[in-house]
Amino acid sequence: MIIKTYVKYIIKEYIETLLKISFIFYALIFTLNIFEELSFFKNIETGFLYPLLLTFLNAPSILYDIFPFIFLVSTQFFFIQIFDKNELSIYKNFGLDNFKILKILTSTALILALFIIFVFYNFSAKFKYLYLDLKNDYTLDNKYLAVITENGLWLKDEIDDSILIVNASSIDDYYLKDVSITELSKDFQLVKNIEAEKVDIQNTTWKAMNAKIHINNVTSKEKEFLIKTHFNLEKINTLFSNLSSLTMWELEKLKKDYDSLGYSTLEVDAHKHKIIAYPIYLMIMTLLSGIIMLNIKANKSRIFHLILGISLSVIIYYVQYFFNFLGENDKIPIMTSIWFPLLILLIFCTVGSIRVNEK
């Protein structure tokens, strides 16, 4: 019972430290983001409450992205409190050695990580969706819309006083396949309808191959018909790149829609693997921080530990960014790009924990 009491105490202290550090980071995120939103709306009359609302909606998503580093810093400060109170020797008297303390912390981190994935992530994704939807009303790209459904790819484009509604059954390399384009006037009067088996979209001026043009019940055929738009293949790809605004269930549905369209699911697969790996990532960051704290002198200043935590966070971030970049550009498999950095960290943790009880 005495050991269970100390275990509960360690968990309580760790969670309290984590909540405090999370609140500090949230406050920093909120402050920095509100200035960014105010700068965005400086020439738009919306009042102060609108940027404040957008900041509130966007902050959880940013907080989710930096949770690994919050866990790292929180573990550091947890051990600083232990060192200050000289509690390590007390724990050892009741059979709690360094390795058991790390086991308690990493188990707690794993449970919290699962809560973050299944509750906080989906909550932040919904908020992110609302944020993007509201902010889209004030961006120049608001007149360009794109969506993928079970009926294929749909695009809406406004250009040269015309509105284009585009539907394609699939994407194959640089081409849209089985394309239907409806051109409307600004007052939504039908101008013409274009049908083509495939359309080259490498540039913003599309080339419809063997097109049929219907105008006022009159049909003509063109071997190559040019269509001026704001879209090309690169821009279409970027329109579907913000996956953080989709819940896990919406990601799965999007993947099925991409498959039916023949659209690349590489980014969706990468995002899903990141979510799956996230609890292990948080657990490793907690373990790594604990091992480092137990392997350095306890009398180091808080500034030293803070600088150490920030330095580690930056190094880990850029290592992961490098591997993610290779994965997204198909230089290495997606699985490798996400899991290999975690494997490297796990090896460091394994080596560091060998003699952790001697500290």
N, C-alpha and C positions, 0 to 999 in steps of 0.2 A: 504493500500500500504506500510505503514511503517513496519507493521508486516511482510508482504511478503518479504520486503527487508532484514529484519533481519533473516528470515528463510533461504533465499538464502545465506546470509553471513555465517550462521551456517553450512549449507551443504557444502559450498565451503571450509571453514576452516577444517571441518572434513575430507573431501576427500583429501585435501592437506596433512594433518597429516598422513592419512592412506597411501598415496603414498610414503611419506618420510620414514615411518617405514617399509613399504614393501620393498623399495629399500635397506634399511639397512640390513634387514633379507636376501634379495636376495644376497647381497654382501657377507654376512657371509656364506650362503649356498654355493655360488660359490667358495669361498676361501677354505672352508673345503673340498668340493667335489673334487676340482682340486688336492689337496694333496692325497686324497684317490685314484684317478685315476692314478696319477703319481706313487704311491706305487704299484698299480696293474700292471703297465706296466714297472716297473723298470728293469725287466729281458727280456723285449721284445722290439725290435728295431722298434719303430713307429714314433719317433720324438715327439716334444712337442705339435704340432697342434692337433693330434688325441685325447689325453686326454682332451685337451681344448674343442674340439668339443663334446665329450661325456659328459663333465660337462655342457656345454650349453644345451644339449638335456635333461639331467636328472634334472636340477635345477627347471624348472617349476612344475614338479610333486611333488618335495619336498616342494616347496613353497605352493602348494595347500594344502598339509597335515597340514601345520602350520598356515594357514590363520585364524583359530579361535583364536589363541593366538596373532596374529598380530592385529586383530580387538580389542581384549581386551586391549593390550598395547597402541594401537592408541587412543582408547577412553580415557585412562588415561592421555595421553599427551595432548589431546584436552582440557580436563578439567583443566590441569595444566596451559595451555595458558589462559584460561578464568579466573582462579584464579589470575594469574600474572597481567592481565590487569583489574581486578576487574569488569568484564563485567556482572556478574550475576545480580547485582543491576540494571544495565542499561536495561537488558532484562526484568526484572520484571516491570520496569517503563512503558514498552510498551506491557505489558500483557503476556509476555512469562515466565511462572513459570517453576520450575525445571521439573515438570512432562511433560510439553509441549516440553521442550528441549530434554528430553529422548525419547519422541514420535518421534520427528524429526530425531534424531540419529538412532533409531531402524528402522524407515521406510527407511531411506537412506541405512542402512546396509542390509536390506532385498532386496532392489533393486540391490545393488551391488552384493549380494550373488547370485541372479538369473542370473546376467551377468556372474559371475564366473562359475556357474554350466553349463550354456548352451553354453558358448564361451570358457572361459579359461580352464575348465576341459577337454573338447574334444581336444582342442589345446595341452594341456600338455600330454594327453593320446597318441596322435599321436607321439609326441616327445619321450615319454617313450618307445613306440614300436620301434622307430628307434634306440634309445639308446640300448635296449636289443638285437636287431637284429645285430647291429654293434659289440657290446661287446661279443656276443656269438661266433664270429669267433675266439676269443682269449681265450676261456674257454675250459677246459677239457671236458665239457659236449656237445661240439659242435657236436660230432659224435652220440649223442643220441637225436633223434627228436621225437616229439609226437604232434598229432593234432586230434581234434574231428570235424568231418564233418557229413553231412546228410547220408554218407555211413558208419558211425560208427567210431570206434577208429583206428587210424593208428599210428604205431610205427616204427622207424628205429633205429637199434642198430648195432654197429660194435664190434665184439668180436672174439678173437682167429682167426684172418685173415679171418673172415667171416662177411657178411652183412646180417642181418635179417630184412625182411619187414613183419610186422605183421598187420593183419586187423581182427577186432572183431566187431560183430554186437551190443554187449551190455556188460555191467559189472553187475554181480549179486554177491553181497557180495565179496568173495575172488576169484571169477572166471571170466574169459573172456568167453563169449558165442559165438558159431559159429565162430571158429577161423581158419584163413588161414595164414600160415607162409611160406614165401619164403626165402630160404637160397641161397645167392650168394657168389661167391668167390671174392677176392679183385679186380679182373679184370672184375667183373660183369658177370661171367659165372654162369648159373644155376647149383646148386648143388643138391637141393632137395626141394620138397614142402610138407608141413605137414598140414593136415586138422584134426580138432577135434571139437566135440560138445562143450566141455568146457576145460579150462586150469586153473589149480590152480596157482595163482601168488602171494601167500603169501610171498614166498622167491624169490631170484634172480635165483634159479634153478627151472624152471617151470615144472609142471607135466601135460602133455597132456593126457586126458582120452580118451580111445578107439580111438587112433589116426590112421590115414591113412597116410603112408609115400610113396611119389611118387619119385622114382629115376630112371632116364633113361627109362621112360615108364613102369617101374616095380612098382607095388603097393604091399606094405606089411602092416599088421595091428599089432598094439601094444596096449595092454591093458593100459599100463602106459608108456609114452615116456618122458624122461627128456630132457629139453632144457635149456642150460646155457645162461643167459642174464645179463645185467646190471640193469634191471628193477625189481621192486617188486611193490606191491600195494601202499605202502607208497610213493615211488618215483614217481609213476604215478600221485598220488594226488598232489604232490608238483609242478609238471610240469605245472599245470593249476591254480596255486595259485596267480600269479601276474596279478590281474585284473585291476590294475591302468593303464595298457597299452592299455585298450580297451575303446572306446567311448561308450556312452549310447546305441547307436543303435547296436554296436557290442556285447555289453553285452546281449541285448535282443535276438540276433541271437544265441549267445553261450548258453543261457538258453534253447532255443528250441532244439539245438543240443544235449545238456546234457539230456534233457527229452527223446529224441528219442533213446538215447543210454542206458538209465536207470541209468545214472551217477548222483550222488548227486548234486543237485543245491543249496545246503545250502550256500556255500560261495558266489555264484552269487547273491542269494536273499539278503544276508547280505550286500553285496557291493551296490546293488541297493537301499536298504533302507537307507544306509548311505548317498547316493547321494540325496535322497528325503529329508532326515532330515537335510542336510547340511545348506540350507538357514535359517532354524529355529535355528540351532546351532549358526550360526554367529550372528543372531539377538539377541539371548539370551546372548551371550558373550558380545555384545555391551551394552545391558541393564544392565547386572550384573556389568560390569566395571563402568558404569555411576552411578549406585546406590551406589556402594562402595565409589566412589570418592566424592559423595555428602553427604555421611554419616561420613566422616573422616575430620579432620581439614585441612583447605586449606593451612596452612603454613608448611605442611610436606615437606621434601626435595624430590628432584627428585630420589635420591638413594632409599629412603624409598618406593616410588611408584613403582620403577623398581623392587625392591626385592619382593614387594607385588604382582606385576603382574606375575613375574616368579613363585613365590610360588603357586599362584592360578592356573596357567597353569599346573604345575607339578601335583597338586592334582587332577584337572579335568582330565588330561591325564590318570592317573593311575586308577581313578574310571571308566572311559570309557574302558580302557584296560581290567580291571577285568570283566566287564559285557560282553564285546565282546568275551573274552575268554570263558565265560560260554555259550554264545550263539553258538559259533563255535563248541564247544564240545557237543552241544545238551543238556546241563544241564538246560537251560531255553529257551523259544521260542526266535527266532531271533528278532521278533518285540519288545519283552521286553528288550532284551540286548541292543538295539539301542535307543529306545525311553524312557526307564525308567530313565537313567542318565539325559536326557534332561528335563524330568518331575521334577526331583529333583531340577535341576538348576532353572527351571521356578517357583517352589514353593518358593525358596530362593528369587528370584527376586520379586515375588508378596508380600511376607512379607516385604522385604526391601523398596518397593515403597509406602507402606501405608502412611508413614509420611515424604515422601521425600520433599514435599512442605514446611515443617516446617524448613528445613535446610537453 
